[in-house]
Amino acid sequence: MNKSYIWSLPTRVFHALFALFIILAFLSAEDEWLNYHAIIGYGVLILVFFRICWGFFGPKYSLFKDFPTGKKNVKDFLNHIFEEKQKYIGHNPLASYVMISMLIVAILAVLSGALLFGIQEGKGVFSFLNDSFFKKMELFEELHEILSNLFIALIIAHLCGIFADKFLHKKQETLNSIVTGYKITSENESIKLNIYQKMFSLLMFIFFVGFLIFNIYNPKNLLVASKYEAIDYKTQNELFVKECASCHTLYPPSVLPKKSWELIMADLENHFGDDASLDVESNKNILAFLLKNSAENSTMESSFKFLQSIKNQDIIAISKTTYWEKTHKDLPKEIFNNEKIKSKANCKACHIDIEKGLIEDENIKNPLN
């Protein structure tokens, strides 16, 4: 038996970074971490690009043409799976299929995620798709979830294969080879990188590190930038700001549908326990502004969710909607009795950009911290 060097340093570095970034992708799949989740996803895409290129002009055993695929190889492998001596030095047939599947699913998951990020959040390179037509399509959200679950299944299959190989073929030291690059084989066929392979892998590594540094110093770059800009409501309608913001949070018109605003403005004498009556002209002015900028006329995710939640119900408080309850269900009820927050209606206590017409997940702050 020989100790053969079969996994080059670039291959092992790719494997380590790929595993790390996949873990980070799953850990960051929360609303408040979506910008980081998107950057991590693009990082995965860069790594996959390297591995695909490596599969065409990398060293032996990393090349796709050396993957022992095909029905005959699979059948042969399964028939001799319990034998200590194995003829497959690099990937075995099953591992080859899992590896190829992981690369394909990773690409599709990143693409569907980028589309979802653009459609729902109005962010990133596909933010131009953030309009009412695409928002009614839940295809990309479901597809991204299916692909993510499929990727988990492939990871489990990959890990099962590694540990099965460790127990069935101990002498090959397959698990150790992921770290060391060396595997015990029946033939002495160690690989050696040529100058072009070394240069390509070095340039890709520099590019990858540069990508991460760029995103650290430019957190609002094209990949995660929002299509929405802060709104100066005072410039748009000074009367709206004067009458509404003087008593409570200046709620953006986009958080409620037209029917809700009509109900509110028609009963200002009983405005959540207060008399907020206005003269006829002022009422008409503000109502027209609210209707023009209501949830029906917005492509923001929050507007779409509130609209779906309210439907045709006579709801005038966003805290009474199922969407609000769902997004705030994990918060302790006592938090709204705190003197810094006081009530569910004080949205600006946590959503620091709400009075600018934005409800960005990354701008949510806990005033109690």
ROLUMKOL-8410 format. One line per field, with one value per residue: residue in one letter; x, y, z of N, C-alpha, C in turn; residue number from 1. Coordinates in steps of 0.1 Angstrom, whole numbers. Atoms other than C-alpha are relative to their C-alpha. Last residue first. Layout:
N
residuo = c(A_...)
nc1 = c(X_...)
nc2 = c(Y_...)
nc3 = c(Z_...)
cac1 = c(X_...)
cac2 = c(Y_...)
cac3 = c(Z_...)
cc1 = c(X_...)
cc2 = c(Y_...)
cc3 = c(Z_...)
num = c(NUM_...)
END
This chain:
369
residuo = c(N_L_P_N_K_I_N_E_D_E_I_L_G_K_E_I_D_I_H_C_A_K_C_N_A_K_S_K_I_K_E_N_N_F_I_E_K_P_L_D_K_H_T_K_E_W_Y_T_T_K_S_I_A_I_I_D_Q_N_K_I_S_Q_L_F_K_F_S_S_E_M_T_S_N_E_A_S_N_K_L_L_F_A_L_I_N_K_N_S_E_V_D_L_S_A_D_D_G_F_H_N_E_L_D_A_M_I_L_E_W_S_K_K_P_L_V_S_P_P_Y_L_T_H_C_S_A_C_E_K_V_F_L_E_N_Q_T_K_Y_D_I_A_E_Y_K_S_A_V_L_L_N_K_P_N_Y_I_N_F_I_L_F_G_V_F_F_I_F_M_L_L_S_F_M_K_Q_Y_I_N_L_K_I_S_E_N_E_S_T_I_K_Y_G_T_V_I_S_N_L_T_E_Q_K_K_H_L_F_K_D_A_F_I_G_C_L_H_A_I_I_L_A_I_F_L_N_S_L_I_E_H_L_E_E_F_L_E_M_K_K_F_F_S_D_N_L_F_S_F_V_G_K_G_E_Q_I_G_F_L_L_A_G_S_L_V_A_L_I_A_V_I_L_M_S_I_M_V_Y_S_A_L_P_N_H_G_I_Y_K_Q_K_E_E_F_I_H_N_L_F_D_K_V_N_K_K_G_T_P_F_D_K_F_L_S_Y_K_P_G_F_F_G_W_C_I_R_F_F_V_L_I_L_V_G_Y_G_I_I_A_H_Y_N_L_W_E_D_E_A_S_L_F_A_L_I_I_F_L_A_F_L_A_H_F_V_R_T_P_L_S_W_I_Y_S_K_N_M)
nc1 = c(-14_-3_-3_6_-8_8_1_-13_-3_-11_0_-8_7_-5_6_14_2_-5_-2_-9_-10_-13_-8_-12_1_-2_12_13_9_-7_1_-12_4_8_-9_-3_11_8_-3_-11_5_-3_-14_-9_-1_-7_-14_-7_-1_11_-3_-8_-13_-6_-11_0_5_12_10_12_5_4_12_11_4_6_13_9_5_-8_-6_-14_-9_3_-7_4_-12_-10_5_0_-14_-4_6_-8_-14_-1_3_-12_-10_3_10_-6_8_-10_7_-2_3_-7_-13_-3_5_-11_4_14_2_-6_6_13_-2_-3_12_9_7_14_2_-1_13_0_1_4_-9_-5_5_0_-12_-2_12_4_-10_0_12_-3_13_11_-1_3_15_2_10_7_-7_8_5_14_6_10_5_10_-4_12_12_11_-2_-1_13_8_-4_4_15_3_-3_10_13_-2_0_14_8_-5_5_14_3_-4_10_13_-1_-8_5_-9_2_1_4_-7_-10_-8_5_-7_9_-6_-2_-14_-9_7_-4_-13_3_7_-1_-1_-14_-8_-13_-1_2_-9_-13_2_-1_-13_-10_2_-6_-15_-5_1_-10_-13_0_-2_-14_-7_2_-7_-14_-2_1_-12_-11_1_-1_-14_-9_-8_-5_11_3_-9_1_12_12_9_11_9_10_13_-1_-9_-15_-3_-6_6_15_4_-5_9_13_-2_-1_13_8_-5_5_15_2_-5_10_12_-4_-1_13_5_-8_3_14_-1_-5_10_12_7_14_7_-10_2_-8_8_-8_-10_-14_-5_-1_-13_-3_9_-3_-13_3_8_-9_-9_7_5_15_5_11_-5_-2_13_6_10_9_7_-8_-7_-15_-4_5_-10_-12_4_0_-13_-6_5_-6_-14_0_2_-13_-9_5_-5_-14_-2_4_-12_-11_1_-13_-9_3_10_13_4_1_12_12_3_4_13_10_2_7_13_8_2_8_14_4_3_12_12_3_-9_8_10_5_1_6_-8_8)
nc2 = c(4_4_-12_2_-2_2_-12_-3_10_10_10_12_9_-4_-13_1_-7_-13_-2_11_3_-6_7_-8_-10_7_7_-4_4_-4_-15_-7_-8_-12_-10_-11_-10_1_-11_5_10_-5_-5_10_10_-6_-2_12_9_10_9_11_0_-13_-2_-13_-2_-9_4_-8_3_14_0_-5_9_12_-4_-3_13_4_13_2_-7_4_13_12_8_0_9_13_3_2_13_11_-1_4_15_7_-1_8_-7_-10_-6_-6_-8_-15_-6_9_5_11_-3_-6_1_-2_-14_-9_2_-7_-15_-3_1_-12_-1_3_12_13_4_-1_13_-4_4_14_8_-8_3_14_5_-9_1_14_1_-6_-5_5_-6_-14_-2_-12_-10_-7_-11_-10_-9_-1_-13_-1_14_5_1_-3_8_-6_-15_-5_0_-10_-13_-1_-1_-14_-8_4_-6_-14_-2_2_-12_-12_2_-1_-14_-7_4_-6_-15_-7_-11_-11_-11_-13_-9_-12_-5_12_6_13_12_13_1_2_-10_-13_-6_-8_-12_-10_-13_-10_-1_-7_-1_11_13_0_3_14_9_-1_7_15_4_-2_11_12_-1_3_15_6_-1_10_13_0_2_14_8_-2_6_14_3_-1_10_6_13_9_2_11_12_7_-7_-3_9_-5_-9_3_-2_8_-2_-12_-10_-2_-1_-11_-12_-2_-5_-13_-9_-1_-7_-14_-6_-3_-11_-12_-5_-5_-11_-11_-5_-7_-12_-10_-5_-9_-13_-7_-4_12_2_-13_-8_-15_-5_-7_-6_-10_5_5_-11_2_15_5_-6_6_14_1_-3_11_11_10_1_13_5_11_12_6_-2_-11_3_13_12_2_0_1_13_10_-2_4_15_5_-4_10_13_-1_1_14_6_-3_7_13_-1_-2_12_9_-5_4_3_-11_-13_-7_0_-14_-8_5_-3_-14_-1_6_-10_-12_5_3_-13_-6_9_-2_-14_1_8_-8_-11_-12_-12_0_-13_-9_-12_-12_-12)
nc3 = c(-1_-14_-8_-13_-12_-13_-8_-6_-10_4_-11_1_10_13_3_5_13_0_14_5_-11_3_9_1_11_13_6_-5_11_13_1_-5_-11_4_6_-10_0_-12_-9_-9_-10_-14_0_4_-11_-12_4_-2_11_-1_-10_6_-8_1_-10_-5_-14_1_11_-3_-13_0_9_-7_-11_5_6_-12_-5_-12_3_-5_10_14_2_-8_-4_11_10_-5_0_14_5_-5_5_14_0_-5_10_12_9_9_11_9_10_0_-14_-10_6_-9_-13_-8_-14_-2_2_-10_-13_1_-1_-14_-8_2_13_-1_-10_6_6_14_7_13_11_0_-11_-13_-7_-4_-8_-11_-10_-4_-8_-13_-5_8_13_-2_0_-8_4_-11_-7_-7_9_1_0_-11_-2_9_14_8_-3_8_1_-14_-6_7_-5_-14_0_4_-12_-10_4_-2_-15_-5_4_-8_-13_0_2_-12_-10_4_-3_9_8_0_10_-6_10_-3_10_5_13_1_-1_2_15_4_-7_2_13_-3_-9_8_-6_11_4_-9_7_9_-7_-11_6_4_-13_-6_9_-2_-13_0_8_-8_-10_7_3_-14_-3_8_-6_-12_4_5_-12_-8_7_-2_-14_-3_6_-11_3_-1_-14_-5_7_-5_4_-12_1_10_-7_6_15_8_-2_9_-8_-13_1_9_-7_-11_6_5_-12_-5_10_0_-13_1_10_-6_-9_7_8_-9_-5_11_2_-10_2_12_-4_-7_9_4_-4_-3_-8_3_11_10_11_-5_2_-13_-10_-7_-1_-10_-13_-4_-3_-12_-11_-2_-6_9_1_5_-9_-8_9_2_13_-2_-11_0_0_-13_2_14_5_-5_8_13_0_-1_13_10_-3_5_15_4_-3_11_11_-2_3_14_7_-2_8_15_5_-3_6_-8_7_2_-13_-8_8_-3_-13_0_5_-9_-12_5_2_-13_-8_6_-5_-15_-2_4_-9_-1_-1_10_-2_12_-5_1_0)
cac1 = c(-302_-338_-342_-338_-330_-345_-325_-313_-350_-358_-391_-389_-413_-390_-411_-404_-366_-359_-381_-376_-390_-405_-433_-449_-483_-475_-473_-450_-417_-390_-412_-415_-451_-445_-416_-439_-455_-422_-412_-413_-448_-437_-435_-466_-486_-478_-488_-520_-531_-542_-509_-515_-544_-573_-588_-622_-614_-612_-577_-559_-531_-525_-524_-501_-478_-477_-471_-443_-427_-426_-442_-465_-497_-521_-504_-515_-496_-524_-550_-530_-524_-561_-570_-546_-561_-597_-593_-576_-605_-632_-617_-599_-610_-584_-606_-588_-596_-580_-592_-629_-636_-613_-640_-640_-602_-597_-622_-609_-573_-584_-602_-572_-548_-524_-486_-480_-493_-462_-470_-457_-455_-478_-493_-476_-467_-502_-514_-481_-468_-499_-501_-466_-474_-445_-418_-428_-430_-392_-390_-359_-349_-361_-342_-322_-285_-275_-254_-250_-231_-246_-221_-191_-161_-171_-184_-151_-132_-152_-148_-111_-108_-125_-105_-72_-83_-93_-59_-40_-61_-54_-17_-12_-32_-12_22_14_1_14_-6_5_-2_15_-10_-28_-39_-36_-48_-29_-45_-39_-73_-98_-73_-79_-115_-104_-78_-76_-69_-103_-123_-157_-156_-142_-161_-194_-183_-176_-207_-229_-214_-221_-257_-263_-250_-271_-302_-293_-290_-324_-338_-322_-335_-370_-368_-355_-382_-409_-397_-392_-426_-445_-458_-480_-449_-438_-467_-468_-432_-398_-382_-359_-344_-327_-291_-297_-326_-364_-370_-395_-386_-349_-341_-362_-343_-310_-322_-333_-299_-280_-302_-298_-260_-258_-281_-258_-226_-243_-255_-220_-206_-234_-230_-192_-197_-218_-193_-162_-142_-105_-86_-114_-101_-111_-95_-114_-143_-177_-186_-177_-211_-221_-190_-195_-232_-222_-194_-217_-245_-222_-200_-164_-154_-121_-138_-150_-114_-105_-90_-62_-53_-75_-84_-121_-132_-111_-133_-164_-147_-138_-173_-187_-165_-177_-213_-208_-195_-226_-247_-226_-233_-270_-271_-252_-280_-306_-295_-325_-349_-332_-313_-279_-272_-281_-257_-230_-230_-228_-200_-179_-184_-174_-145_-132_-137_-122_-91_-88_-90_-66_-41_-42_-62_-45_-11_-6_6_12_0)
cac2 = c(471_481_501_470_482_472_488_455_444_475_491_523_552_577_575_538_542_535_505_497_527_539_514_529_514_482_503_519_516_532_530_492_480_468_446_428_408_389_391_358_366_399_388_366_391_418_395_384_420_437_455_471_490_500_466_463_432_430_415_425_399_400_438_437_413_433_466_450_435_469_471_500_512_488_495_531_560_577_567_584_616_618_612_640_666_655_657_691_704_691_705_679_658_640_632_605_569_552_580_584_618_609_585_589_593_560_541_556_547_511_508_522_495_501_500_521_553_554_557_589_576_594_628_655_630_629_665_682_653_650_688_690_666_656_677_668_632_631_596_574_555_521_501_485_477_441_430_466_478_488_470_486_481_446_438_448_427_396_400_407_374_356_374_365_329_329_344_318_289_301_307_272_255_274_266_228_210_176_145_113_81_53_26_4_35_51_87_120_155_161_176_158_129_122_112_89_71_42_17_22_11_0_22_54_48_47_79_97_83_93_128_132_118_143_171_160_160_195_206_193_213_244_236_232_265_284_270_279_315_317_304_326_347_376_397_391_411_438_449_440_426_456_445_416_428_433_445_450_427_403_403_411_388_361_364_362_332_314_320_310_278_270_273_252_226_221_219_196_173_170_160_136_119_116_103_75_65_67_99_96_63_41_5_-4_-30_-35_-52_-42_-20_-47_-52_-15_-2_-25_-14_22_18_0_26_55_78_72_108_112_133_157_165_166_131_143_180_210_218_209_202_231_254_239_241_278_287_268_289_321_310_302_338_350_332_346_381_373_359_389_411_387_389_406_384_351_327_337_303_284_305_304_266_267_292_270_238_257_273_239_221_250_250_212_215_244_224_194_162_130_127_90_69_35_0)
cac3 = c(250_259_227_206_171_138_110_94_88_68_75_54_49_66_98_98_99_135_137_174_193_159_162_193_186_205_237_263_244_265_297_293_289_254_265_290_261_255_218_199_185_169_132_135_154_129_100_117_119_151_155_121_136_113_106_89_70_32_30_63_62_25_26_56_38_6_24_45_13_-3_-38_-28_-45_-28_6_4_-12_-32_-5_22_2_-6_30_41_18_24_62_59_38_61_93_114_144_164_194_214_224_193_170_181_166_138_124_87_85_101_81_48_58_65_31_12_25_55_59_27_42_64_101_117_152_176_186_166_138_125_122_112_91_70_67_54_25_2_17_52_42_34_22_27_-4_-17_-43_-16_-20_-12_-43_-55_-24_9_31_14_37_48_13_-4_22_14_-24_-20_-1_-30_-56_-38_-36_-73_-82_-62_-77_-112_-106_-91_-119_-145_-128_-128_-98_-88_-81_-63_-81_-61_-65_-39_-21_14_10_15_11_48_58_35_34_71_63_34_55_30_58_74_44_59_90_75_42_61_79_46_28_57_56_19_22_50_29_0_22_35_-2_-9_20_6_-29_-16_4_-26_-48_-23_-21_-59_-67_-43_-72_-62_-56_-92_-106_-79_-85_-71_-103_-105_-72_-91_-86_-48_-28_-34_-3_-18_-55_-53_-23_-39_-72_-53_-33_-65_-80_-48_-45_-82_-80_-48_-63_-92_-71_-46_-73_-88_-54_-47_-80_-75_-40_-53_-80_-56_-55_-57_-55_-66_-67_-32_-9_23_6_20_-10_-36_-52_-45_-63_-93_-96_-94_-120_-144_-141_-149_-130_-120_-117_-137_-164_-137_-128_-91_-92_-115_-112_-122_-158_-161_-125_-113_-134_-117_-83_-88_-99_-69_-46_-63_-59_-22_-17_-35_-9_19_6_5_40_53_38_51_88_103_84_94_71_87_103_71_50_77_75_37_40_63_42_10_27_39_6_-14_9_4_-34_-34_-13_-36_-29_-42_-24_-23_7_-8_0)
cc1 = c(9_15_3_3_-8_9_-9_-1_13_4_10_-2_7_-6_7_-5_-14_-2_4_3_10_10_14_11_13_0_4_-12_-15_-9_6_-1_12_-5_-8_8_4_-10_-8_4_11_-3_4_15_10_1_8_15_7_0_-11_4_8_13_7_10_0_-5_-11_-11_-14_-7_-6_-13_-12_-5_-7_-14_-10_-5_9_4_14_9_-2_7_-3_12_10_-4_1_15_5_-5_8_14_1_-2_13_11_-1_-11_7_-7_10_-9_2_-1_8_13_3_-5_11_-5_-15_-4_6_-8_-14_2_3_-12_-10_-7_-15_-2_0_-13_0_-1_-6_10_6_-5_0_12_3_-11_-4_9_-1_-11_3_-14_-12_0_-3_-15_-1_-9_-9_9_-8_-4_-15_-8_-11_-7_-11_3_-12_-13_-11_1_0_-14_-8_4_-5_-15_-3_2_-10_-13_1_-1_-14_-9_4_-6_-15_-4_3_-10_-14_-1_10_-6_10_-1_-2_-2_6_10_8_-6_8_-10_5_2_14_9_-6_4_12_-3_-7_2_2_14_10_14_2_0_11_14_-1_2_14_10_-2_6_15_5_0_11_13_0_4_15_7_-1_9_14_2_0_13_11_-1_3_14_9_9_4_-11_-4_7_-2_-12_-12_-10_-13_-10_-11_-14_-1_8_15_3_5_-6_-15_-4_3_-10_-13_2_-1_-14_-9_5_-5_-14_-2_5_-10_-12_4_1_-14_-6_7_-4_-14_1_4_-11_-13_-5_-14_-6_9_-2_8_-10_7_9_14_6_1_12_3_-9_4_13_-3_-8_9_9_-6_-4_-15_-5_-10_5_1_-13_-7_-9_-8_-9_9_8_15_4_-3_11_12_-4_0_14_6_-4_8_14_1_0_14_9_-4_6_14_2_-3_13_11_1_15_10_-2_-11_-13_-6_-1_-13_-13_-5_-6_-14_-11_-3_-9_-14_-8_-3_-10_-15_-5_-5_-13_-12_-5_10_-8_-10_-6_0_-8_9)
cc2 = c(12_-5_-4_11_-3_0_-1_13_4_-8_-10_-9_-13_-9_6_14_0_8_14_2_-11_-3_5_-7_8_11_-6_-7_3_-3_5_15_7_8_12_11_11_12_-2_11_-5_-11_5_5_-11_-10_7_1_-13_-10_-10_-10_-11_1_13_2_14_3_10_-5_6_-4_-14_-1_5_-9_-12_3_2_-12_-5_-14_-1_5_-5_-12_-12_-9_-1_-11_-15_-4_-2_-14_-12_0_-5_-15_-7_1_-8_7_11_6_7_6_15_7_-7_-7_-10_4_6_1_4_14_9_-2_7_15_4_-1_12_1_-4_-12_-14_-4_3_-13_4_-2_-14_-8_8_-2_-14_-6_8_-1_-14_-2_5_5_-4_8_15_4_11_11_6_10_12_10_-1_13_0_-13_-6_0_3_-8_7_15_4_1_11_14_2_2_14_8_-2_7_15_2_-1_12_12_0_2_15_8_-3_7_15_7_11_11_11_14_11_13_4_-12_-7_-13_-11_-14_0_-1_11_14_7_8_12_11_14_11_3_8_-1_-12_-14_-2_-5_-15_-9_1_-8_-15_-5_0_-13_-13_0_-5_-15_-6_0_-12_-13_0_-3_-15_-9_1_-8_-15_-3_0_-11_-4_-14_-10_-2_-11_-13_-9_9_2_-9_6_9_-3_2_-9_3_13_13_4_2_13_13_3_6_15_10_3_8_15_6_4_12_13_6_6_13_12_6_9_13_10_6_10_14_8_4_-14_-2_14_8_15_5_6_7_11_-6_-5_10_-2_-15_-7_4_-8_-14_0_3_-12_-12_-11_-2_-13_-5_-12_-13_-8_2_11_-2_-12_-13_0_1_-3_-14_-11_1_-5_-15_-6_3_-11_-13_1_-1_-15_-5_2_-9_-14_0_1_-13_-8_7_-2_-2_11_14_6_1_14_8_-4_4_14_0_-6_9_11_-5_-3_13_7_-8_2_13_-1_-8_8_10_12_13_3_13_10_12_12)
cc3 = c(2_1_14_9_13_12_12_9_8_12_-3_12_-2_-11_-13_-4_-5_-13_-2_-15_-5_12_-1_-9_-2_-11_-13_-7_2_-12_-13_-3_6_11_-4_-7_9_1_13_10_9_11_14_1_-3_11_11_-3_3_-12_2_11_-5_8_-3_11_4_14_0_-10_3_13_-1_-8_8_11_-5_-5_12_5_12_-4_4_-10_-15_-4_9_3_-12_-10_5_-1_-14_-5_5_-5_-15_-1_4_-10_-13_-7_-8_-12_-8_-11_1_14_11_-5_11_13_9_14_1_-1_10_14_0_2_15_10_0_-14_0_9_-5_-6_-15_-8_-13_-11_1_12_14_9_6_9_12_12_6_10_14_5_-9_-13_1_-1_9_-6_10_7_6_-10_-2_0_11_3_-9_-15_-7_2_-8_0_14_7_-6_5_14_0_-3_13_11_-3_3_15_5_-3_9_14_0_-1_13_11_-3_3_-9_-8_2_-11_6_-11_5_-11_-4_-12_-2_3_-3_-15_-5_6_-3_-13_2_8_-8_6_-10_-5_9_-6_-9_7_11_-5_-3_11_6_-8_3_13_-1_-7_9_10_-6_-2_14_3_-8_7_13_-3_-4_12_8_-7_2_15_5_-5_11_-3_3_15_6_-7_3_-5_12_-2_-10_6_-6_-15_-10_2_-9_7_13_0_-8_7_11_-6_-5_12_5_-10_1_13_-1_-9_7_9_-7_-7_9_3_-12_-2_10_-3_-11_4_8_-8_-5_5_4_9_-3_-12_-10_-11_5_-1_13_12_8_2_11_14_5_4_14_12_4_8_-9_-1_-6_10_7_-8_-1_-13_3_13_0_-1_13_-3_-15_-5_3_-10_-14_-2_-1_-14_-10_2_-5_-15_-4_2_-12_-12_1_-4_-15_-7_1_-8_-16_-5_3_-6_9_-8_-2_13_7_-8_4_14_-1_-5_10_12_-4_0_14_9_-5_5_14_1_-4_10_2_0_-11_3_-12_6_0)
num = c(369_368_367_366_365_364_363_362_361_360_359_358_357_356_355_354_353_352_351_350_349_348_347_346_345_344_343_342_341_340_339_338_337_336_335_334_333_332_331_330_329_328_327_326_325_324_323_322_321_320_319_318_317_316_315_314_313_312_311_310_309_308_307_306_305_304_303_302_301_300_299_298_297_296_295_294_293_292_291_290_289_288_287_286_285_284_283_282_281_280_279_278_277_276_275_274_273_272_271_270_269_268_267_266_265_264_263_262_261_260_259_258_257_256_255_254_253_252_251_250_249_248_247_246_245_244_243_242_241_240_239_238_237_236_235_234_233_232_231_230_229_228_227_226_225_224_223_222_221_220_219_218_217_216_215_214_213_212_211_210_209_208_207_206_205_204_203_202_201_200_199_198_197_196_195_194_193_192_191_190_189_188_187_186_185_184_183_182_181_180_179_178_177_176_175_174_173_172_171_170_169_168_167_166_165_164_163_162_161_160_159_158_157_156_155_154_153_152_151_150_149_148_147_146_145_144_143_142_141_140_139_138_137_136_135_134_133_132_131_130_129_128_127_126_125_124_123_122_121_120_119_118_117_116_115_114_113_112_111_110_109_108_107_106_105_104_103_102_101_100_99_98_97_96_95_94_93_92_91_90_89_88_87_86_85_84_83_82_81_80_79_78_77_76_75_74_73_72_71_70_69_68_67_66_65_64_63_62_61_60_59_58_57_56_55_54_53_52_51_50_49_48_47_46_45_44_43_42_41_40_39_38_37_36_35_34_33_32_31_30_29_28_27_26_25_24_23_22_21_20_19_18_17_16_15_14_13_12_11_10_9_8_7_6_5_4_3_2_1)
END
